[in-house]
């Protein structure tokens, strides 16, 4: 499996990560097969969150990895969402959330912890205290965020003991505003609007790994664009490349993300072993510059 730098840590991680939100759909035995298959493919980076399945996704994963040496796994989790109530980046909540995740996962430490969406009431000094305590105790090795813009990350890093290593953001062929705003500079088109404060450029400048979530989705969880009649031109372009390279549309779609020089680490949330293998195959497919732009245009984006 192709690897990429993980933030500014100097460490390498798989170019494709696996999202474990849907693990509750699997039995314990199926979960073990899922993990074993992933490791055979070189996909040893697993993304969790304390709210996935109300914590059950982490518990299922914890049972599935019993007997596997901890050093063979890269485990990331997220915290900060209290479903339906609030976001909570208080020191107390972060520390309790990490202890809960570690207990459910059955491990002594997380390779990385991400703050799950921005908290309007965040006090960066308090987050820094929590991160410092987790770092000193050995419970968390690296820290990151999700769905945050450059100013929010700069505010955090003013106080944090270590740099932010990752920002998990929605990005796909049909949700590519972080790319289009850099293409349509100084234009009055909708794609020129900097909705995220130029987070793509910021992360590249500061060695922060962008982890695209929902790489096959359009809108806000509205559905998958692959095979969707709403996107005939895009699917025709993807299918054409799939035939050319003897791969599947899933492979082409992930390869489009991996082709970008920012070295994205897409999060694949499927529990389908065939789909996971197709996503892993994208690490071996390098689209040409023209093919990348052909897909970009077929998705409805423009070139000035």
Secondary structure as UniProt FT lines:
FT   STRAND          3..5
FT   TURN            7..8
FT   STRAND          12..14
FT   STRAND          16..19
FT   HELIX           21..25
FT   HELIX           28..40
FT   TURN            41..42
FT   STRAND          45..47
FT   TURN            50..51
FT   HELIX           52..55
FT   HELIX           56..64
FT   TURN            65..67
FT   HELIX           70..72
FT   STRAND          74..79
FT   STRAND          81..82
FT   TURN            83..85
FT   STRAND          86..87
FT   HELIX           91..105
FT   STRAND          110..115
FT   TURN            120..121
FT   HELIX           124..137
FT   STRAND          140..146
FT   HELIX           150..157
FT   TURN            158..159
FT   STRAND          164..170
FT   HELIX           177..183
FT   TURN            185..186
FT   HELIX           190..192
FT   TURN            195..196
FT   HELIX           199..205
FT   TURN            206..207
FT   STRAND          209..213
FT   TURN            215..216
FT   STRAND          217..218
FT   TURN            219..222
FT   STRAND          223..224
FT   TURN            226..227
FT   HELIX           229..231
FT   HELIX           232..245
FT   HELIX           249..258
FT   TURN            261..262
FT   STRAND          266..268
FT   HELIX           273..281
FT   HELIX           282..284
FT   HELIX           289..298
FT   TURN            299..300
//
